[in-house]
Amino acid sequence: MYLNGKRVLPRFIAGKRLPVFDGSPFGPLSGEIVLITSSDSTVFGVEIKVKGVTINREAFGMTPLDLGNHYLAGEIHADFLPITSDRTNFIQDVPEYIAFQEAMDRIAVQIRQFARSQAVQREKRRGTRTLRQVLDHIAEALKKNEEFATWVGMAAEEAGVSSDVKAKREKRENAPPAKPKRRAPDQKRMVTQTITSSAVMRKLKAGRLGITCRIDHFGAGCPPAYSEGNIVYINRDHPLYLAAEKTRERLFAHIARLVTQEIVVMKTPPAVRKGFAIQNKLLTDALSAGKSEEANTSA
């Protein structure tokens, strides 16, 4: 179609496109729904069309929070819907519209499930990439610090450590196993919880021992990190993690801080963990106070 000598093209909306095809006793529903990252009000909402004409836009109760910070766009064709005389809305107290709403409720459930699965995969990819970078950088840092390299079982020749440090490492490895330490309830929950589908796990390869890091959902009530044996557990639900994941650089720094913190805790007296716990508590409270101040300022 041409207008004033220029070809008119449909507007393209970039995003994840989901085809829609459902039925009702009064006729079929067809079209596509697009999940977009933009909050542009000119495209927000799904266009409901009757015989090719847009009558209304609806979100069907779905918010960006339900859709992993995505917005709805797209169009649904339902030619059987009765419209008002001014052609700006639908007649809603009729069986046709009720059947349409029931069909869209089913479609909305599927869209929410798809959006959640996409959010989990995106979160896992980002966590995997960041954790890999963190462990690679920590491995390089350990090679430059021979007095700490053997803490994680890094071979002396790999770390470039002296024979004295190597002898201390062998003495520590041959020592009798330490008595199991008592865990707090939240620490026990982190160790015993079943691995979730969104968990990210990676190993810092260092000689015979190494360190395995696991980033997972442990709940906001659990500490930001905990270690037992050679496994470091990082809590994705902690307020400090949620604040750090807004940017790649802050997330990298946060995970690196927690991993190196737990490396220190593994080889130092229990009082050191208490010191780090106090630090994390102060950081969390400071973050909470900052958010409250921002809320009061905006109000």
C-alpha beads as a LAMMPS data file, in Angstrom:
LAMMPS data file: protein, C-alpha beads

299 atoms
298 bonds

1 atom types
1 bond types

-500.0 500.0 xlo xhi
-500.0 500.0 ylo yhi
-500.0 500.0 zlo zhi

Masses

1 110.0

Atoms # bond

1 1 1 0.000 0.000 0.000
2 1 1 1.233 3.472 -0.892
3 1 1 0.397 6.819 0.712
4 1 1 1.420 10.069 -0.989
5 1 1 3.720 8.083 -3.229
6 1 1 5.479 6.313 -0.329
7 1 1 5.088 2.666 0.574
8 1 1 3.524 2.134 4.015
9 1 1 5.218 -0.653 5.973
10 1 1 4.074 -2.236 9.231
11 1 1 5.965 -1.161 12.335
12 1 1 8.520 -3.745 13.437
13 1 1 8.846 -4.360 17.171
14 1 1 12.077 -6.044 18.262
15 1 1 11.633 -8.714 20.902
16 1 1 10.839 -12.347 21.598
17 1 1 7.875 -13.318 19.432
18 1 1 5.397 -15.937 20.643
19 1 1 2.769 -17.193 18.180
20 1 1 -0.759 -17.463 19.534
21 1 1 -3.465 -19.798 18.309
22 1 1 -6.374 -20.835 20.479
23 1 1 -10.044 -21.491 20.052
24 1 1 -13.430 -20.779 21.589
25 1 1 -16.989 -21.920 20.873
26 1 1 -17.468 -18.740 18.836
27 1 1 -14.339 -18.787 16.711
28 1 1 -10.526 -18.900 16.703
29 1 1 -7.982 -16.524 18.248
30 1 1 -4.732 -15.963 16.390
31 1 1 -1.803 -13.583 16.326
32 1 1 1.452 -13.136 18.200
33 1 1 2.636 -11.676 21.486
34 1 1 6.005 -9.924 21.684
35 1 1 8.080 -9.595 24.859
36 1 1 10.099 -6.386 24.622
37 1 1 12.560 -4.634 26.934
38 1 1 11.392 -1.111 26.087
39 1 1 8.686 0.612 28.111
40 1 1 7.543 2.713 25.132
41 1 1 3.903 3.563 25.831
42 1 1 3.121 3.678 22.115
43 1 1 3.596 -0.083 21.789
44 1 1 2.751 -1.298 25.307
45 1 1 -0.153 -3.727 25.452
46 1 1 -1.503 -6.328 23.073
47 1 1 -3.715 -4.955 20.300
48 1 1 -7.054 -6.756 20.065
49 1 1 -8.282 -6.621 16.495
50 1 1 -11.674 -7.367 15.006
51 1 1 -11.634 -7.846 11.221
52 1 1 -8.226 -6.192 11.020
53 1 1 -9.181 -3.087 13.026
54 1 1 -7.575 -2.398 16.434
55 1 1 -10.314 -1.894 19.020
56 1 1 -8.358 -1.905 22.280
57 1 1 -5.051 -2.686 23.981
58 1 1 -4.839 -5.082 26.908
59 1 1 -2.112 -6.453 29.190
60 1 1 -4.363 -9.226 30.575
61 1 1 -3.110 -8.688 34.109
62 1 1 0.543 -9.276 33.206
63 1 1 3.063 -6.804 34.601
64 1 1 6.794 -6.425 33.804
65 1 1 7.504 -8.087 37.158
66 1 1 5.604 -11.184 35.986
67 1 1 7.522 -11.216 32.711
68 1 1 11.111 -10.863 33.905
69 1 1 11.224 -7.068 33.360
70 1 1 9.768 -7.385 29.862
71 1 1 6.796 -5.510 28.422
72 1 1 3.932 -6.802 26.317
73 1 1 3.260 -5.937 22.707
74 1 1 1.769 -7.723 19.709
75 1 1 -1.705 -8.349 18.371
76 1 1 -4.565 -10.827 18.742
77 1 1 -7.252 -11.321 16.073
78 1 1 -10.686 -12.275 17.408
79 1 1 -13.302 -11.476 14.757
80 1 1 -16.171 -12.935 16.803
81 1 1 -15.999 -10.270 19.540
82 1 1 -18.948 -7.822 19.648
83 1 1 -17.940 -4.153 19.833
84 1 1 -19.699 -1.039 21.083
85 1 1 -21.398 1.367 18.728
86 1 1 -18.529 3.893 18.937
87 1 1 -16.029 1.087 18.084
88 1 1 -13.751 1.922 21.019
89 1 1 -14.397 -1.072 23.276
90 1 1 -16.001 -4.476 23.540
91 1 1 -19.365 -5.500 24.912
92 1 1 -18.135 -7.419 27.953
93 1 1 -21.275 -9.000 29.440
94 1 1 -21.804 -11.424 26.563
95 1 1 -20.715 -15.097 26.183
96 1 1 -18.335 -14.249 23.333
97 1 1 -16.229 -11.894 25.450
98 1 1 -16.273 -14.255 28.453
99 1 1 -14.983 -17.082 26.245
100 1 1 -12.300 -14.733 24.883
101 1 1 -11.138 -13.853 28.396
102 1 1 -10.955 -17.543 29.371
103 1 1 -8.808 -18.282 26.327
104 1 1 -6.512 -15.333 27.062
105 1 1 -6.157 -16.454 30.702
106 1 1 -4.811 -19.785 29.437
107 1 1 -2.433 -18.009 27.080
108 1 1 -1.283 -15.652 29.874
109 1 1 -0.281 -18.627 32.049
110 1 1 1.866 -20.004 29.229
111 1 1 3.484 -16.606 28.618
112 1 1 4.351 -16.179 32.313
113 1 1 5.926 -19.643 32.387
114 1 1 7.939 -18.897 29.259
115 1 1 9.090 -15.517 30.624
116 1 1 10.178 -17.093 33.919
117 1 1 12.166 -19.799 32.131
118 1 1 13.841 -17.161 29.950
119 1 1 14.713 -15.103 33.039
120 1 1 16.251 -18.150 34.732
121 1 1 18.347 -18.976 31.666
122 1 1 19.471 -15.363 31.299
123 1 1 20.375 -15.203 34.995
124 1 1 22.278 -18.488 34.757
125 1 1 24.245 -17.405 31.671
126 1 1 25.231 -14.158 33.327
127 1 1 26.227 -15.877 36.568
128 1 1 28.254 -18.528 34.728
129 1 1 30.146 -15.930 32.710
130 1 1 30.882 -13.747 35.738
131 1 1 31.907 -16.649 37.983
132 1 1 34.273 -17.983 35.316
133 1 1 35.955 -14.598 35.027
134 1 1 36.203 -14.223 38.798
135 1 1 37.823 -17.633 39.311
136 1 1 40.240 -17.100 36.432
137 1 1 41.379 -13.801 37.944
138 1 1 41.647 -15.294 41.444
139 1 1 43.777 -18.139 40.090
140 1 1 46.146 -15.595 38.566
141 1 1 46.222 -13.650 41.837
142 1 1 47.070 -16.800 43.798
143 1 1 50.003 -17.518 41.507
144 1 1 51.400 -14.084 42.366
145 1 1 51.023 -14.691 46.121
146 1 1 52.905 -17.856 46.998
147 1 1 52.035 -17.718 50.701
148 1 1 48.329 -18.094 49.853
149 1 1 48.499 -20.330 46.783
150 1 1 48.874 -23.540 48.749
151 1 1 45.767 -22.750 50.796
152 1 1 43.689 -24.057 47.918
153 1 1 46.038 -26.921 47.051
154 1 1 47.789 -25.206 44.164
155 1 1 50.933 -27.133 43.273
156 1 1 54.184 -25.487 44.317
157 1 1 55.651 -25.573 40.820
158 1 1 52.387 -24.164 39.416
159 1 1 52.340 -21.274 41.843
160 1 1 56.086 -20.731 41.800
161 1 1 56.309 -21.160 45.580
162 1 1 59.430 -21.882 47.541
163 1 1 60.357 -25.239 49.057
164 1 1 59.613 -23.952 52.582
165 1 1 56.062 -23.086 51.621
166 1 1 55.727 -26.448 49.889
167 1 1 56.859 -28.245 53.063
168 1 1 54.262 -26.353 55.111
169 1 1 51.590 -27.340 52.630
170 1 1 52.516 -31.026 52.840
171 1 1 52.490 -30.863 56.633
172 1 1 49.028 -29.298 56.585
173 1 1 47.683 -31.874 54.130
174 1 1 49.032 -34.783 56.212
175 1 1 47.576 -33.442 59.440
176 1 1 44.612 -35.380 60.954
177 1 1 41.185 -34.186 59.805
178 1 1 39.724 -31.359 61.833
179 1 1 36.630 -31.861 63.935
180 1 1 33.433 -30.927 62.113
181 1 1 32.396 -27.403 62.990
182 1 1 28.953 -26.605 64.272
183 1 1 26.776 -24.831 61.759
184 1 1 24.189 -22.160 62.385
185 1 1 20.693 -23.043 61.045
186 1 1 21.046 -20.741 58.035
187 1 1 24.494 -22.154 57.257
188 1 1 23.131 -25.700 57.478
189 1 1 20.369 -24.737 55.049
190 1 1 22.925 -23.533 52.506
191 1 1 24.917 -26.779 52.703
192 1 1 21.994 -29.221 52.662
193 1 1 19.669 -27.489 50.175
194 1 1 19.047 -29.341 46.926
195 1 1 20.662 -27.738 43.893
196 1 1 18.098 -25.704 41.947
197 1 1 17.769 -25.525 38.172
198 1 1 19.217 -21.996 38.128
199 1 1 22.316 -22.877 40.164
200 1 1 25.725 -21.938 38.767
201 1 1 28.689 -24.154 39.700
202 1 1 32.311 -23.887 38.670
203 1 1 35.610 -25.135 40.029
204 1 1 38.792 -23.187 40.573
205 1 1 41.323 -25.694 39.302
206 1 1 44.249 -25.697 41.683
207 1 1 46.280 -28.852 42.073
208 1 1 44.624 -31.766 43.829
209 1 1 42.137 -29.771 45.866
210 1 1 40.837 -26.589 44.279
211 1 1 37.646 -24.786 45.211
212 1 1 34.135 -25.374 43.922
213 1 1 31.849 -22.327 43.879
214 1 1 28.087 -22.586 43.815
215 1 1 25.798 -19.599 43.257
216 1 1 22.216 -20.457 44.106
217 1 1 18.980 -19.249 45.696
218 1 1 19.218 -19.793 49.461
219 1 1 16.778 -17.155 50.690
220 1 1 17.263 -13.580 51.903
221 1 1 17.663 -14.801 55.494
222 1 1 20.864 -16.735 54.759
223 1 1 24.316 -15.094 54.798
224 1 1 25.792 -13.758 51.549
225 1 1 28.351 -16.580 51.460
226 1 1 29.418 -19.647 53.398
227 1 1 32.065 -22.315 52.891
228 1 1 32.516 -25.854 54.105
229 1 1 35.302 -28.123 53.005
230 1 1 36.377 -26.809 49.597
231 1 1 32.929 -25.626 48.525
232 1 1 31.940 -21.958 48.575
233 1 1 28.202 -21.210 48.623
234 1 1 27.122 -17.768 47.388
235 1 1 23.573 -16.599 48.110
236 1 1 21.848 -15.081 45.095
237 1 1 18.882 -13.886 47.202
238 1 1 20.913 -11.753 49.615
239 1 1 20.277 -7.969 49.356
240 1 1 23.961 -7.310 48.642
241 1 1 23.911 -9.685 45.660
242 1 1 20.660 -8.196 44.342
243 1 1 22.170 -4.708 44.536
244 1 1 25.404 -5.816 42.866
245 1 1 23.830 -7.644 39.912
246 1 1 22.525 -4.408 38.411
247 1 1 25.852 -3.930 36.617
248 1 1 28.458 -6.430 35.435
249 1 1 31.356 -4.656 37.165
250 1 1 29.637 -4.536 40.562
251 1 1 28.599 -8.179 40.310
252 1 1 32.167 -9.183 39.441
253 1 1 33.538 -7.251 42.429
254 1 1 30.898 -8.696 44.782
255 1 1 31.506 -12.335 43.810
256 1 1 35.281 -11.833 43.900
257 1 1 35.026 -10.348 47.389
258 1 1 32.949 -13.261 48.668
259 1 1 35.147 -15.976 47.139
260 1 1 38.379 -14.457 48.447
261 1 1 36.682 -13.895 51.811
262 1 1 35.821 -17.581 52.075
263 1 1 39.337 -18.601 51.039
264 1 1 40.610 -16.595 54.001
265 1 1 37.969 -18.061 56.331
266 1 1 38.931 -21.606 55.345
267 1 1 42.463 -21.175 56.695
268 1 1 42.020 -18.798 59.623
269 1 1 40.512 -18.998 63.134
270 1 1 36.689 -19.045 63.536
271 1 1 36.745 -15.503 64.885
272 1 1 37.565 -14.277 61.389
273 1 1 34.194 -15.513 60.101
274 1 1 32.471 -13.524 62.840
275 1 1 34.355 -10.444 61.691
276 1 1 33.223 -10.935 58.096
277 1 1 29.662 -11.580 59.303
278 1 1 29.692 -8.216 61.095
279 1 1 31.030 -6.550 57.951
280 1 1 28.268 -8.056 55.804
281 1 1 25.628 -7.046 58.355
282 1 1 26.851 -3.447 58.330
283 1 1 26.948 -3.390 54.531
284 1 1 23.401 -4.766 54.327
285 1 1 22.063 -2.236 56.845
286 1 1 23.875 0.592 55.059
287 1 1 22.301 -0.482 51.761
288 1 1 18.863 -0.605 53.376
289 1 1 19.334 2.847 54.889
290 1 1 20.382 4.222 51.511
291 1 1 17.253 2.832 49.835
292 1 1 15.032 4.316 52.569
293 1 1 16.663 7.728 52.121
294 1 1 16.132 7.586 48.352
295 1 1 12.465 6.652 48.866
296 1 1 11.937 9.575 51.257
297 1 1 13.653 11.987 48.890
298 1 1 11.551 10.913 45.921
299 1 1 8.369 11.167 48.006

Bonds

1 1 1 2
2 1 2 3
3 1 3 4
4 1 4 5
5 1 5 6
6 1 6 7
7 1 7 8
8 1 8 9
9 1 9 10
10 1 10 11
11 1 11 12
12 1 12 13
13 1 13 14
14 1 14 15
15 1 15 16
16 1 16 17
17 1 17 18
18 1 18 19
19 1 19 20
20 1 20 21
21 1 21 22
22 1 22 23
23 1 23 24
24 1 24 25
25 1 25 26
26 1 26 27
27 1 27 28
28 1 28 29
29 1 29 30
30 1 30 31
31 1 31 32
32 1 32 33
33 1 33 34
34 1 34 35
35 1 35 36
36 1 36 37
37 1 37 38
38 1 38 39
39 1 39 40
40 1 40 41
41 1 41 42
42 1 42 43
43 1 43 44
44 1 44 45
45 1 45 46
46 1 46 47
47 1 47 48
48 1 48 49
49 1 49 50
50 1 50 51
51 1 51 52
52 1 52 53
53 1 53 54
54 1 54 55
55 1 55 56
56 1 56 57
57 1 57 58
58 1 58 59
59 1 59 60
60 1 60 61
61 1 61 62
62 1 62 63
63 1 63 64
64 1 64 65
65 1 65 66
66 1 66 67
67 1 67 68
68 1 68 69
69 1 69 70
70 1 70 71
71 1 71 72
72 1 72 73
73 1 73 74
74 1 74 75
75 1 75 76
76 1 76 77
77 1 77 78
78 1 78 79
79 1 79 80
80 1 80 81
81 1 81 82
82 1 82 83
83 1 83 84
84 1 84 85
85 1 85 86
86 1 86 87
87 1 87 88
88 1 88 89
89 1 89 90
90 1 90 91
91 1 91 92
92 1 92 93
93 1 93 94
94 1 94 95
95 1 95 96
96 1 96 97
97 1 97 98
98 1 98 99
99 1 99 100
100 1 100 101
101 1 101 102
102 1 102 103
103 1 103 104
104 1 104 105
105 1 105 106
106 1 106 107
107 1 107 108
108 1 108 109
109 1 109 110
110 1 110 111
111 1 111 112
112 1 112 113
113 1 113 114
114 1 114 115
115 1 115 116
116 1 116 117
117 1 117 118
118 1 118 119
119 1 119 120
120 1 120 121
121 1 121 122
122 1 122 123
123 1 123 124
124 1 124 125
125 1 125 126
126 1 126 127
127 1 127 128
128 1 128 129
129 1 129 130
130 1 130 131
131 1 131 132
132 1 132 133
133 1 133 134
134 1 134 135
135 1 135 136
136 1 136 137
137 1 137 138
138 1 138 139
139 1 139 140
140 1 140 141
141 1 141 142
142 1 142 143
143 1 143 144
144 1 144 145
145 1 145 146
146 1 146 147
147 1 147 148
148 1 148 149
149 1 149 150
150 1 150 151
151 1 151 152
152 1 152 153
153 1 153 154
154 1 154 155
155 1 155 156
156 1 156 157
157 1 157 158
158 1 158 159
159 1 159 160
160 1 160 161
161 1 161 162
162 1 162 163
163 1 163 164
164 1 164 165
165 1 165 166
166 1 166 167
167 1 167 168
168 1 168 169
169 1 169 170
170 1 170 171
171 1 171 172
172 1 172 173
173 1 173 174
174 1 174 175
175 1 175 176
176 1 176 177
177 1 177 178
178 1 178 179
179 1 179 180
180 1 180 181
181 1 181 182
182 1 182 183
183 1 183 184
184 1 184 185
185 1 185 186
186 1 186 187
187 1 187 188
188 1 188 189
189 1 189 190
190 1 190 191
191 1 191 192
192 1 192 193
193 1 193 194
194 1 194 195
195 1 195 196
196 1 196 197
197 1 197 198
198 1 198 199
199 1 199 200
200 1 200 201
201 1 201 202
202 1 202 203
203 1 203 204
204 1 204 205
205 1 205 206
206 1 206 207
207 1 207 208
208 1 208 209
209 1 209 210
210 1 210 211
211 1 211 212
212 1 212 213
213 1 213 214
214 1 214 215
215 1 215 216
216 1 216 217
217 1 217 218
218 1 218 219
219 1 219 220
220 1 220 221
221 1 221 222
222 1 222 223
223 1 223 224
224 1 224 225
225 1 225 226
226 1 226 227
227 1 227 228
228 1 228 229
229 1 229 230
230 1 230 231
231 1 231 232
232 1 232 233
233 1 233 234
234 1 234 235
235 1 235 236
236 1 236 237
237 1 237 238
238 1 238 239
239 1 239 240
240 1 240 241
241 1 241 242
242 1 242 243
243 1 243 244
244 1 244 245
245 1 245 246
246 1 246 247
247 1 247 248
248 1 248 249
249 1 249 250
250 1 250 251
251 1 251 252
252 1 252 253
253 1 253 254
254 1 254 255
255 1 255 256
256 1 256 257
257 1 257 258
258 1 258 259
259 1 259 260
260 1 260 261
261 1 261 262
262 1 262 263
263 1 263 264
264 1 264 265
265 1 265 266
266 1 266 267
267 1 267 268
268 1 268 269
269 1 269 270
270 1 270 271
271 1 271 272
272 1 272 273
273 1 273 274
274 1 274 275
275 1 275 276
276 1 276 277
277 1 277 278
278 1 278 279
279 1 279 280
280 1 280 281
281 1 281 282
282 1 282 283
283 1 283 284
284 1 284 285
285 1 285 286
286 1 286 287
287 1 287 288
288 1 288 289
289 1 289 290
290 1 290 291
291 1 291 292
292 1 292 293
293 1 293 294
294 1 294 295
295 1 295 296
296 1 296 297
297 1 297 298
298 1 298 299
